[in-house]
Amino acid sequence: MTARPCPACEASDPRPYAEKNSYELVRCGACATLYTRDVVEQIYDDYYDASNLEVPSFVARRIDEIVAGFGSGGRLLDVGFGAGTFLEAARRASWKTAGVEVSLPAVEHARALGFDVVHGRLQDAQYPDASFDVVVASEIVEHIIDARPLLREIARVLRPGGLLWATTPHGRGLSSRLLGASWSVVTPPEHVQLFSIRGMTQLLRACGFAQVSISAEGINPLEIADHFRRRVTKVSRRISSAYAINEFLLESPSRRFIKHSLNRLLSATRLGDSLKISART
């Protein structure tokens, strides 16, 4: 077990926040990132199994749209690829793909689909400098005690001007503000930090990214309603309800417009629960 400074800005100004799962949670007084003061390295080799290696079809369609926004095909690396949904979308869009994942069942699943993937951490893969045009790291950095080595390695393997596309929960979003430590995303020791926009921006710039754009999008109204009804939202309920809400909002152009407008409002007020990150070297 080890005590640590802020994982975003490295300040040593922790403000007491709460205790959950026997871990002390603090908020950085400098950048407002929420993090566990003491941490234990987690093992994720069995994180995936048959129950979570498939995603709904509407998620695959949405990821197709995201990949289309990356431009014409080149070389794409997915760090922590999980079910391999980004790898499949990139292959459909004629990208050359590679992946790195610490969970062996996920690696075996991806290899069965014909992907060239590495079991381990990005540093283990030893890719040459400037190997990729795009690196995807979705829902990864909240799990890693020190994300700096990973982000520096991503910057190294990206070509000059290459894109990092990433997502991570927002430690200063609406759910964090309203629900506090009862928010189901606050799950130490699985999630050891929830970054603020300021903290994530500082971290990315310190790791070699010159252009950083971060929006804060999405909320789960069901979990907020559960909180005020004094009901505990389990992680499985949060995930299934989020899927249902997003599928409903993506079913028609009018609902897509509503979703887009809500996300613009959440991002403008910095209250969305998920950080959407685009950063270039």
C-alpha positions in Angstrom: 0.0 0.0 0.0 1.3 3.4 -0.9 0.2 7.0 -0.2 0.4 9.4 -3.2 0.0 13.0 -4.3 -2.7 14.1 -6.8 -2.6 11.7 -9.8 -3.5 14.6 -12.1 -1.4 17.7 -11.1 0.8 16.1 -8.4 -0.1 18.6 -5.8 0.0 17.5 -2.2 -3.1 19.3 -1.0 -5.7 16.6 -0.3 -9.0 17.7 1.1 -11.0 15.0 3.0 -14.0 13.8 1.0 -15.4 10.4 2.2 -14.6 6.8 2.9 -15.8 4.0 0.7 -15.0 0.3 0.6 -12.4 1.0 3.4 -10.6 3.5 1.2 -10.1 7.2 2.1 -11.2 9.5 -0.7 -9.8 13.0 -1.0 -10.3 15.8 -3.5 -7.3 17.7 -4.7 -7.3 21.3 -3.4 -5.5 22.5 -6.6 -7.3 20.8 -9.5 -10.4 19.2 -7.8 -9.6 15.7 -9.0 -11.2 13.0 -6.7 -8.9 10.2 -5.7 -8.0 7.5 -3.2 -5.3 8.6 -0.8 -4.0 5.1 -0.4 -4.1 2.5 -3.1 -3.4 -1.1 -3.9 -2.5 -2.2 -7.4 -5.4 -4.2 -8.9 -5.2 -7.3 -11.1 -7.5 -7.3 -14.1 -6.6 -10.6 -15.8 -10.1 -12.0 -15.2 -12.0 -8.7 -15.6 -13.7 -9.9 -18.8 -15.6 -13.1 -19.5 -18.4 -14.3 -21.8 -20.9 -12.0 -20.0 -19.2 -8.8 -20.9 -17.4 -9.5 -24.2 -20.5 -8.6 -26.2 -22.0 -5.2 -26.6 -25.5 -4.1 -27.9 -25.7 -3.4 -31.7 -26.5 0.2 -31.2 -23.2 0.7 -29.3 -21.3 -0.8 -32.3 -23.1 1.6 -34.6 -22.2 4.5 -32.4 -18.6 3.4 -32.4 -18.7 3.2 -36.2 -19.6 6.9 -36.2 -16.8 7.8 -33.8 -14.2 6.0 -35.9 -15.6 7.7 -39.0 -14.7 11.0 -37.3 -11.0 9.9 -37.1 -10.7 10.5 -40.9 -9.4 8.1 -43.5 -7.8 4.8 -42.6 -4.4 4.6 -41.1 -2.9 2.8 -38.1 -5.1 2.6 -35.0 -4.1 1.2 -31.6 -6.7 0.4 -28.9 -5.3 0.4 -25.4 -7.4 -1.7 -23.1 -9.7 -2.9 -25.9 -12.0 -5.0 -23.8 -14.7 -6.5 -26.0 -12.8 -5.3 -29.1 -15.6 -3.1 -30.3 -13.3 -0.3 -31.5 -11.0 -2.8 -33.2 -14.0 -4.2 -35.1 -15.2 -0.7 -36.1 -11.7 0.3 -37.2 -11.4 -2.8 -39.3 -14.7 -2.2 -41.0 -13.4 1.3 -41.8 -10.2 -0.1 -43.4 -7.9 0.9 -40.6 -4.8 -1.2 -39.8 -5.4 -2.2 -36.1 -3.4 -3.3 -33.1 -4.5 -3.7 -29.5 -3.1 -4.1 -25.9 -5.1 -5.5 -23.1 -4.3 -6.9 -19.6 -7.3 -9.2 -19.4 -6.4 -12.6 -20.9 -10.0 -13.6 -21.8 -10.4 -10.4 -23.8 -7.1 -11.1 -25.6 -8.1 -14.6 -26.5 -11.5 -13.3 -27.7 -9.8 -10.7 -29.9 -7.3 -13.2 -31.3 -10.2 -15.5 -32.2 -11.6 -12.6 -34.2 -8.3 -12.3 -36.1 -6.8 -9.2 -34.4 -3.1 -8.6 -33.8 -3.1 -7.9 -30.0 -0.7 -8.0 -27.1 -1.5 -9.4 -23.6 -0.1 -6.9 -21.1 0.5 -3.2 -20.7 1.4 -0.8 -23.5 5.0 -0.6 -22.4 5.3 -4.4 -22.9 4.4 -4.1 -26.6 7.5 -2.1 -27.4 6.0 -0.4 -30.5 8.4 1.8 -32.4 8.2 5.6 -32.2 5.4 7.2 -34.2 3.7 3.9 -35.1 0.1 5.0 -35.0 -2.2 7.7 -36.3 -4.8 7.2 -33.6 -4.7 5.7 -30.1 -8.0 4.9 -28.3 -8.0 4.6 -24.5 -11.6 4.3 -23.4 -12.4 4.0 -19.7 -8.8 3.2 -18.8 -7.1 6.0 -16.8 -9.4 5.9 -13.9 -8.1 2.4 -13.1 -4.4 3.2 -13.1 -2.6 4.4 -10.0 -0.1 6.5 -12.1 -1.4 7.2 -15.6 1.7 9.3 -16.5 3.9 6.4 -17.9 0.9 5.2 -20.0 0.1 8.6 -21.4 3.8 9.3 -22.2 4.0 6.0 -24.0 0.9 6.8 -26.0 2.5 10.2 -26.9 5.6 8.3 -28.0 3.9 5.8 -30.3 1.7 8.4 -31.9 3.0 10.1 -35.0 3.5 13.9 -34.8 0.1 15.4 -34.8 -1.5 12.0 -34.0 -4.7 11.7 -32.1 -5.5 10.3 -28.6 -9.2 9.7 -28.2 -10.1 8.7 -24.7 -13.0 8.7 -22.2 -13.1 8.6 -18.4 -15.6 9.4 -15.7 -15.8 13.0 -14.6 -15.0 13.7 -10.9 -16.7 17.1 -11.0 -19.8 16.2 -13.0 -23.4 16.5 -11.9 -23.7 13.0 -10.5 -20.5 13.5 -8.5 -21.8 16.8 -7.1 -25.2 15.5 -6.2 -24.5 11.9 -5.2 -21.1 12.3 -3.6 -19.4 9.0 -2.7 -22.7 7.1 -3.2 -22.4 7.6 -7.0 -22.0 4.1 -8.3 -18.9 5.1 -10.4 -17.0 5.8 -7.2 -15.7 2.2 -6.7 -12.3 2.0 -5.0 -10.1 0.2 -5.5 -11.4 -0.5 -9.1 -11.6 3.3 -9.8 -8.7 4.9 -8.0 -9.3 8.4 -9.4 -12.0 10.5 -11.1 -10.3 13.4 -12.9 -11.6 16.9 -13.2 -11.3 18.7 -16.5 -8.6 20.9 -15.1 -6.6 18.0 -13.8 -6.9 15.9 -16.9 -5.8 18.9 -19.1 -2.7 19.4 -16.9 -1.9 15.7 -16.9 -2.1 15.4 -20.7 0.0 18.5 -21.3 2.6 17.3 -18.9 2.8 14.0 -20.8 3.5 15.6 -24.2 0.1 16.5 -25.7 0.2 20.0 -27.1 -3.5 20.3 -28.2 -6.1 19.2 -25.7 -9.8 19.3 -26.0 -12.1 17.9 -23.3 -15.9 18.0 -23.2 -18.1 16.7 -20.3 -21.2 14.8 -21.6 -23.9 12.5 -20.4 -25.8 11.9 -17.2 -27.9 9.0 -15.9 -31.1 10.5 -14.6 -32.2 7.1 -13.2 -29.4 7.0 -10.7 -30.0 10.5 -9.6 -33.7 9.7 -9.1 -32.7 6.5 -7.2 -30.6 8.7 -4.9 -33.4 11.0 -4.0 -35.7 8.0 -3.5 -33.1 6.6 -1.1 -32.4 3.6 -3.3 -28.9 2.2 -3.9 -28.0 1.9 -7.6 -26.0 -1.2 -8.3 -23.3 -1.0 -11.1 -25.3 -3.4 -13.2 -28.4 -1.3 -13.0 -26.4 1.9 -13.9 -24.9 0.2 -16.9 -28.2 -1.4 -18.2 -30.1 1.8 -17.7 -27.4 3.8 -19.5 -27.7 1.4 -22.4 -31.5 1.8 -22.5 -31.4 5.6 -22.3 -28.8 5.9 -25.1 -30.5 3.4 -27.3 -33.7 5.3 -27.0 -32.0 8.6 -27.8 -30.3 7.2 -30.8 -33.3 5.7 -32.4 -34.5 8.7 -34.5 -33.0 12.0 -35.8 -35.2 14.1 -33.4 -34.0 12.1 -30.4 -30.4 12.4 -31.5 -31.0 16.2 -31.7 -32.2 16.2 -28.1 -29.2 14.2 -27.0 -26.8 16.4 -28.8 -28.4 19.6 -27.3 -28.3 18.1 -23.8 -24.7 17.2 -24.2 -23.8 20.7 -25.5 -25.5 22.2 -22.4 -23.7 19.7 -20.0 -20.4 20.4 -21.7 -20.9 24.2 -21.6 -21.6 24.0 -17.9 -18.9 21.3 -17.3 -21.5 19.1 -15.6 -21.5 16.0 -17.8 -20.5 12.7 -16.1 -18.1 11.5 -18.8 -15.0 13.2 -20.1 -14.6 12.9 -23.9 -10.9 13.6 -24.7 -9.2 14.5 -27.9 -5.5 15.3 -27.6 -2.8 15.6 -30.2 1.0 15.4 -29.9 
